[in-house]
């Protein structure tokens, strides 16, 4: 599939899977207990390969490309390519487990208020259908997809708004170049002698492989320009775990994600030594760290190419993850790549939840299985998340009063979702963005401006 950037700008894109045949759909349905009343009644895994799936790429909920045949849980290789004038095609290669849902976010030149509002409007239309119990016509893209899409668009919106504010403070001009990232359900697959056995929805994952920017100091102060780039890189990385934590936490049950800056910070808190590796100390550093072989190779290649790398001594065990973080930076510009040992340029959050299984199962099913009012809480929280993103954009544009009103509306929307569905707060936490934002708002952390 080939499309121009103007065709795709502001569109909701996704890679998902659908049962290959009616028989596969029937097989999937047999795993749903007949007396199930909600996500908590569902199993937490499925046999890998139990059904065959077809990969489907969609734009604004409409399938534009279909193909392949994959057993549930089997590895699918993906490639996205972006053409850059003067540089040619840039390929982004990744893998995905067949059965997961991947929302693709494209930020052409900064998320606009109009683009974020369009997604918010779609979420509000979905809520209206749920309110009236008009479930017909609701698809995986309207529910699981739209909420994941709100996450990746919200990430771009928040980091862009905060970047503009930072740039003004630092007397720097900042421009977004075409960037792409994904937010996916992240299932783990258990193997038996190399053959997939169980498909286990385990968490969610950001992968922002291309976060392209152009910046310049207004007074040509190179040292301050490098410092700005380095600081903003850390902001971009930190949001790859904080957005996930805010999406899936409740005030009483916080969940923890990992990004590059989070992994390095956790390693320091655990007493590990933090290394800044250059060509001058590469041999010594490699003799003292014990990271996965592919990470050490990555580090050596980067340093030999003239970059510097910041990392820690060994893997961290944190929040159900065993991983490592390493930041590759060009010392001449302060720009670089933030990576974790999974190979992702982003953040991971693993947690066990029947609700997570439900979201994946719903994304696989052609019908609104087990669709009930608990979904409204999640949609309300997703709408709130979009209002928070809009508030940061408005603040970056100098519209302080509008930013404050948007943020207050977001918090009120979250409160309605929790009050109306107090028995399903965990559902709101999984399917929405912003429950944790509500708790921090009153400490003046969330909103871009004070009261």
N, C-alpha and C positions, 0 to 999 in steps of 0.2 A: 504494500500500500504506500503510495507517495502522495503527499499533500503539501501545498505551500504554507508558509507560516501565516499569511493573512487568512487563509481558509480555516486554520486551526485556532487562531487567537481567540481566547475567551470560551472555547468549547470544552465540554466534559468528555475526556477520553478514558477508555478503560480496556484492559485485557482481562477477559474472564473465560469461563468454561461452561459448557452446557452438555447434558447427556447426549450421547451420539444417537441413540434410538429411543423409541417409546419403551422398549424392554429395559434399557438402562434406567430410564426415569422411574419405571415401576420397581426396579430393584432398589433404587435409592429410597423410594417411599416406604418400602418394607422395613427400613431401619428406624422409622418413626413409630414409637409405641402408640397403639390405637387410643389409649386413654390419656395421652400427653396433653397438658393444659398450658404449658409454657416451656421456656428454654431449660429450666431446671429438670424437666422430665426427659430430656434428650440424652443420648449417649455422648461421650466425649471423644470418641474416635470411630473410624470406619476401617474395614479391611482395605488395604491398598490394592488397587487394581480390580476392585469388585465391580466397577463399572467403567465403560469407555467414555471418554470426553472429547469434545471438539473445541479447539481454541477459537475465541471470537473477539475481534477488535471492534469497539463501538465508538461512535462519536455522537454526543448528545443523546445517548440511549438507543441509537439506531445502529444495527450491525452493518459494518462496511467491509469486513473481511472475515472469512471463516476457513478453517482447514485443520489438517492433521488428525491424528487419532492417538489419544494418550490415556493410559490407565491412571485411575485416581491415585495421586501421590507420586507419580513418576516425574522425573525432572524434565522441564521444558526449557530449552535455550532460547533467549530472546535477544533481539538486536534493534536498537533505535538509532537512527542516523540523522544528523543535523548538518546541513550544508552551510559552510561559512565562506563568504566571498574572500578570495585571497588565500584561503587555507584548505578549501575542498571539504570533503565529507568527513565528519567526526562520528565514529561509531561508538555506541554504548552497549556493551555486551553484559548480560546478566542471566540468572536462572530463576525459575519460579516452579513451585510444585503444582502439578496439574490439579485443579480444584480450588486454588486460592483465587482471590479477587484482587486485581491491581488497578488502582486509580492513578491515572497519569496526569500530572499538572504541568502546564506550559506557561511560562512567564516570559512574554515577548519583550516587554520594556518596562516592567513594573506593573503589579496588579492594580487595576483602576477601581474606583468606587463602583462604576457601572458593572464591571465584571463580577465583583464580589456580591453586589446586589442581585444580579441575575441568579446566582446560585442560591442566595438566601430566598429569593422569590419561589424558586423551585421547591425548596424545603418547606416553605409555608403552604404551597399548594398540596404537597404530600400530606402535611399535617391536617389540612382541611378535609382531605379524603379519609384519613384515619378517624378524625372526629365524627364524620358522618357515617362511618363504617362502610364506605364505598370502596371495597378492596379490589374490585375488578379493575384490571388495567395497570395496577401497581407492579413494577418489575424490580429485579435485583438492582437495576441502575437507580431507581427511585429511592431505595432504602439503603441497603449495604453500600452501594456505589456512591450515592450522593453524600453520605456521611463521611466516607473515606475521602471523597473529592473535596469536601469542606475542610478536611484536615490538611491536605497538601496545598490548596489554595490559601487557607488560613496561614500556613507557614510562610508562603511567599509574601502574603499581604503584611503580616506582622514584621518580618525581617526587613521588608522594603520600607515600611513606615518608620521603623526604628533606625534604619540606616540613613534615611534622609535627615532625621533629627540629629544623629551623631555627626553627619557630614556638615550640617550648618554650624554645629558647635565647634568642629575642628577646622572650619574655613576650607572645606573640601567640596569639590563637585563630584557627585556620584551618579552614575547611570547604570541601569540594568541592561545587559545584553541578553539575547535569547537564551533562556535557561529551561531545564526540564528536570522533573523529579517524580518519584512515585511514592504512594502510601498503599501498602498491601497488607492483607491478612498474611500471616507467616506461619505456615504449618510445618511441623517436624514430621519426619518419616522414619520409622524404625525398619531396620533391614535384617534379613536372615540369609547369610551366605551371599550377600550382594543383591538379594531380591527384596524389594519393598514389601513390608508386612502390614504396618498400620499407618494410617493417615490421621495425624493428631493436630488439630488447630491449636497453636501454642502461643500466639501473640500477634503483634503487628510490627511492621518495619518501614521506616523511612529510607529511601535511597535517592539522595539528591546528587546525581552523578555530574550534572553540569549546572553550576551556580555562577554564571559569568557576569562580571562587573567591569566597569571602566571608571576610574577615579583620577582626580588631579587636584593638587593643592592650588588654591587660587593665587597664592603668593609664591608658588614654586619652591616652597620649603620641603625639600625631599625627606628629611628626617621625620617631620610631622606627617607627611603623606604615608611613609612606610609604617609609622606607628598606628595611623588610622586603619590601614589595610589589615594589619595584624589584629587589632582590636575587633574589627568588624568580622573577620574570619572566625574569631572565637564566639561572637554573638550568633553567627550562622550555625555553628556547630552546636552551641548550647540549646538552641531552639529545636534541634533534632531530637533531643530527649525531653525537653520541657513541654513541648506541644503534646507529645505522646502521654506524658504523665498527667497533663491537664485534661486530656481526652478521657482517660480511663480511671482516674482516681475519684473517690468519694471523700467527704470530710472525715469519715471514720475508717475508711479502707484505702489508704494511699497505695499506689503502685509506683514502681521505680523503673525508669528506662536508662539506657546507656548510649552516650555519644562519645566522640573522641575526647572532648574536654572533660566530660564526666568521668570517663575511664581513667584519664591521667590524674584527675583530682582524687578519685577514690584510691588509686594506687598510692598517692602521696599520703593520704589519711591512714592507709594501712602500713605505712612505714617504708614503702619502697623508695629507692633512689630514682630521681627523674633525670633523664639524660637529654642534653642538647648535643646532637651528633653532627660533626662536620668531618671534612677530609682529614683534619689534624688529629682527631681522636677516634676515627672509625674503628680501627683494629682493636683498640683497648675497649671501646664500648661493646662491640660485638662479642668480645670474650667475657663480658660481665653480665650481659642480658641473656635471658632464656625465654624467648618468645617463639611462636610457631615458625617453622623453617621458611614458609612462604613470606611471612612478615619480615624476617631478618633479611631475606633476599631482596624484598622490596626496599627496605631501608638502605642496604648496601648500594643498590642500583641508583636510588635517588641521590645519595650523598656523592657517589662517583660522578653523577651528572651535574654536580655543582649546587645541589639543594642542601638544606640543613633539616634535620629531623628531630622532633621532640617526642620522647616516649618514656616508658618505665621498664622496670627490670623483668617482670614476668607477668603472666596472665593474672587477671583479677577474677575472683569469684564473687559475684554481686547480683542480687535480685534474680537468682535463678539462671544467671548467665556466667559462662566462663569465656572471657574475651580480653582483648588488649586494644589500646588506642594509640595511634601515632599520627603526628601532624607533620606533613612535608611542606616546607616553606622555601620560597625563593628569597634569600637574604637581601637581594637588591630591590625587591618590591614589597615584601611583607605578605605576598599572596601565595596561596598554596592549597593543598588538599588535606581534608580531615578524614581519616579512615579508621575503621575498626576491623578486627581480625577476621570477621566474616567476609571481608572484601567489600562491604557496603560503604558508600560515602554518605553516611547518615546515622540513624539511631535505631535501636532495637528495644522492644519491651515485650517480655515473655510473662504470661500469666495463664493459669488454668481456669477455665470458665466454661460452663455449659452454654452460656450466652454467646461466647465466641464461636462455639460449634454451631449454634443456631444461625449466626450471621453468615458463616461459610455455607451451611446447608441451604439457607434461603437463597444465597447467591447462585447455588448450583441448580436449584429447583425452578421449574418453569411456572409454578403456581405459588400463591401466597400461603404456604403451609404455616399453620399455627399462628397466623397473623392476628394479633390482638391489640388491645389498647395500650399495652406496655410500650409499644413502639413509639407512641406519641411523646413520651418523656425523652427518648433519645433524639427525636427530631427537634423538639423544643431546645434541647441543649445544643444541637448542631446549629440551629438558627442563632442562638446566643453567641456561639463561637464566631459566626460570620459578622455579627454586630461588633464584636471585639476587634476583629481584623479591620473592619471599616473605621472604627474609632482611631486606630493607629494611623491609618492612611489620612484621615481628616486632620489629625494633629500634625502630621508631617507637612501638610499643606497650609498650616497656620490657622485652621478652623477650630479654635480651642473649644468654643461653646458647643459646636456640633459634635466634636469628639467626646465631650463629657456626656451629652445627651445619649449618644449611641452606646456608650459604655454602661450608663445607668439602665438603659433599655435592655441591654444584654443580661445584666444581673437580675433584673425583674423577670425576664423570660426564664432564666435558670430557676429562680425561686418558684415560679408557677409550675414548672415541670416537676420539681421535687415535692411541692405541696400537693399537687393533684395526684401524684403517683408515688406517694411516700412508701408504699409497699414494694416499689420497684426502683429504688434508688440505684441499685446495682445495674439495672438495665440502662438507666439514664447515664450512668458512668461509662458503660461500655459503648453505647451507641451515640453518645453526644460529645461535644467539645465544650469544656468550660465549667464542669462542676467544681473542680479545684479552683478555677478562677474566681468563683463566687466567694469562696472562703478567704482568698487573699485580697479581694477587692477592698474590703473594709479596712485593710492595713495599708491602703494606698499603693499597692504593688501592681495591680493589673491595669487600671486606667492610666492613659498617657498623661492626664492632667489631674491635679488635686481638686477636691470638692468645691 
